[in-house]
Amino acid sequence: MVDVLLVLNIAVALAVGLFGVVTAALGRAPDVWHRYAVIGLGGLLVVLAAAVLGEVVDGVRPGAVFWGYLVSTLLVPPAGWTLAKLEPTRWGSAIVGAVGLVVAPLVLRLSQLWGGA
């Protein structure tokens, strides 16, 4: 996988996590900026998945655990945003923060599993 993409995904995920936690601490409900943050993170994850598929076409064969982590990582932002929309209080912002704080270690684990491919 492309190292720059991994670092960018982890940095954005941590930024989204920090944004969600700080806005939750300030008592703000999720708004359009939370939505943009989650969509941006999801978009970067799709770019990462496309890079992985490009590597697979070139002949790299990661294991089943890698694919499970990749699918899970791709599903966290839309699921998290759906839950955040259903909670129109500061806890919705906390859910957005949790999305970022969950995606960051998932991407790190993807890079570890890729190294073993």
ZAVOPA-368813 format. One record per residue (C-alpha): residue number from 1; residue in one letter; chain; z, x, y negated. Coordinates in steps of 0.5 Angstrom, whole numbers, plus 500, padded with zeros to 3 digits. Layout:
<pts>
+-----+------+-----+-----+-----+-----+
! seq ! type ! mol !  zz !  xx !  yy !
+-----+------+-----+-----+-----+-----+
! NUM !    A !   A !   Z !   X !   Y !
...
+-----+------+-----+-----+-----+-----+
</pts>
This chain:
<pts>
+-----+------+-----+-----+-----+-----+
! seq ! type ! mol !  zz !  xx !  yy !
+-----+------+-----+-----+-----+-----+
!   1 !    M !   A ! 500 ! 500 ! 500 !
!   2 !    V !   A ! 499 ! 502 ! 493 !
!   3 !    D !   A ! 505 ! 505 ! 490 !
!   4 !    V !   A ! 504 ! 503 ! 483 !
!   5 !    L !   A ! 504 ! 496 ! 485 !
!   6 !    L !   A ! 510 ! 496 ! 489 !
!   7 !    V !   A ! 514 ! 499 ! 483 !
!   8 !    L !   A ! 511 ! 494 ! 479 !
!   9 !    N !   A ! 513 ! 488 ! 483 !
!  10 !    I !   A ! 520 ! 491 ! 484 !
!  11 !    A !   A ! 521 ! 492 ! 476 !
!  12 !    V !   A ! 518 ! 485 ! 475 !
!  13 !    A !   A ! 522 ! 482 ! 480 !
!  14 !    L !   A ! 528 ! 485 ! 477 !
!  15 !    A !   A ! 526 ! 483 ! 470 !
!  16 !    V !   A ! 526 ! 476 ! 472 !
!  17 !    G !   A ! 532 ! 476 ! 476 !
!  18 !    L !   A ! 536 ! 479 ! 470 !
!  19 !    F !   A ! 532 ! 474 ! 465 !
!  20 !    G !   A ! 535 ! 468 ! 470 !
!  21 !    V !   A ! 542 ! 471 ! 470 !
!  22 !    V !   A ! 542 ! 472 ! 463 !
!  23 !    T !   A ! 539 ! 465 ! 461 !
!  24 !    A !   A ! 544 ! 462 ! 466 !
!  25 !    A !   A ! 550 ! 465 ! 463 !
!  26 !    L !   A ! 548 ! 463 ! 456 !
!  27 !    G !   A ! 548 ! 456 ! 459 !
!  28 !    R !   A ! 540 ! 455 ! 458 !
!  29 !    A !   A ! 536 ! 450 ! 463 !
!  30 !    P !   A ! 530 ! 453 ! 466 !
!  31 !    D !   A ! 524 ! 452 ! 461 !
!  32 !    V !   A ! 517 ! 454 ! 460 !
!  33 !    W !   A ! 519 ! 461 ! 460 !
!  34 !    H !   A ! 522 ! 461 ! 466 !
!  35 !    R !   A ! 516 ! 458 ! 469 !
!  36 !    Y !   A ! 511 ! 463 ! 466 !
!  37 !    A !   A ! 516 ! 469 ! 469 !
!  38 !    V !   A ! 516 ! 466 ! 476 !
!  39 !    I !   A ! 508 ! 465 ! 476 !
!  40 !    G !   A ! 507 ! 472 ! 473 !
!  41 !    L !   A ! 512 ! 474 ! 479 !
!  42 !    G !   A ! 508 ! 470 ! 484 !
!  43 !    G !   A ! 501 ! 473 ! 481 !
!  44 !    L !   A ! 503 ! 480 ! 482 !
!  45 !    L !   A ! 505 ! 478 ! 489 !
!  46 !    V !   A ! 499 ! 475 ! 491 !
!  47 !    V !   A ! 495 ! 482 ! 488 !
!  48 !    L !   A ! 500 ! 486 ! 493 !
!  49 !    A !   A ! 498 ! 481 ! 499 !
!  50 !    A !   A ! 491 ! 482 ! 497 !
!  51 !    A !   A ! 492 ! 490 ! 497 !
!  52 !    V !   A ! 495 ! 489 ! 504 !
!  53 !    L !   A ! 489 ! 485 ! 506 !
!  54 !    G !   A ! 484 ! 491 ! 504 !
!  55 !    E !   A ! 488 ! 496 ! 508 !
!  56 !    V !   A ! 488 ! 492 ! 514 !
!  57 !    V !   A ! 480 ! 491 ! 513 !
!  58 !    D !   A ! 480 ! 499 ! 513 !
!  59 !    G !   A ! 484 ! 499 ! 520 !
!  60 !    V !   A ! 491 ! 499 ! 518 !
!  61 !    R !   A ! 495 ! 495 ! 523 !
!  62 !    P !   A ! 502 ! 493 ! 521 !
!  63 !    G !   A ! 507 ! 489 ! 526 !
!  64 !    A !   A ! 509 ! 482 ! 526 !
!  65 !    V !   A ! 515 ! 483 ! 522 !
!  66 !    F !   A ! 511 ! 486 ! 516 !
!  67 !    W !   A ! 507 ! 480 ! 516 !
!  68 !    G !   A ! 514 ! 475 ! 517 !
!  69 !    Y !   A ! 516 ! 479 ! 511 !
!  70 !    L !   A ! 510 ! 478 ! 507 !
!  71 !    V !   A ! 509 ! 471 ! 508 !
!  72 !    S !   A ! 517 ! 470 ! 506 !
!  73 !    T !   A ! 516 ! 474 ! 500 !
!  74 !    L !   A ! 510 ! 470 ! 498 !
!  75 !    L !   A ! 514 ! 463 ! 499 !
!  76 !    V !   A ! 520 ! 465 ! 495 !
!  77 !    P !   A ! 517 ! 464 ! 488 !
!  78 !    P !   A ! 514 ! 457 ! 489 !
!  79 !    A !   A ! 520 ! 455 ! 493 !
!  80 !    G !   A ! 525 ! 457 ! 488 !
!  81 !    W !   A ! 521 ! 454 ! 482 !
!  82 !    T !   A ! 521 ! 448 ! 485 !
!  83 !    L !   A ! 529 ! 448 ! 486 !
!  84 !    A !   A ! 530 ! 450 ! 479 !
!  85 !    K !   A ! 526 ! 444 ! 476 !
!  86 !    L !   A ! 530 ! 440 ! 481 !
!  87 !    E !   A ! 536 ! 442 ! 477 !
!  88 !    P !   A ! 535 ! 441 ! 470 !
!  89 !    T !   A ! 542 ! 445 ! 468 !
!  90 !    R !   A ! 544 ! 452 ! 467 !
!  91 !    W !   A ! 544 ! 453 ! 475 !
!  92 !    G !   A ! 536 ! 452 ! 475 !
!  93 !    S !   A ! 536 ! 458 ! 471 !
!  94 !    A !   A ! 541 ! 461 ! 476 !
!  95 !    I !   A ! 536 ! 460 ! 481 !
!  96 !    V !   A ! 530 ! 463 ! 477 !
!  97 !    G !   A ! 535 ! 469 ! 477 !
!  98 !    A !   A ! 536 ! 469 ! 485 !
!  99 !    V !   A ! 528 ! 469 ! 486 !
! 100 !    G !   A ! 528 ! 475 ! 482 !
! 101 !    L !   A ! 534 ! 478 ! 486 !
! 102 !    V !   A ! 531 ! 476 ! 492 !
! 103 !    V !   A ! 524 ! 478 ! 492 !
! 104 !    A !   A ! 526 ! 485 ! 489 !
! 105 !    P !   A ! 529 ! 487 ! 496 !
! 106 !    L !   A ! 524 ! 484 ! 500 !
! 107 !    V !   A ! 518 ! 488 ! 497 !
! 108 !    L !   A ! 522 ! 494 ! 498 !
! 109 !    R !   A ! 523 ! 492 ! 505 !
! 110 !    L !   A ! 515 ! 491 ! 506 !
! 111 !    S !   A ! 514 ! 498 ! 503 !
! 112 !    Q !   A ! 519 ! 501 ! 509 !
! 113 !    L !   A ! 516 ! 497 ! 514 !
! 114 !    W !   A ! 509 ! 499 ! 512 !
! 115 !    G !   A ! 511 ! 506 ! 512 !
! 116 !    G !   A ! 512 ! 505 ! 520 !
! 117 !    A !   A ! 506 ! 502 ! 521 !
+-----+------+-----+-----+-----+-----+
</pts>
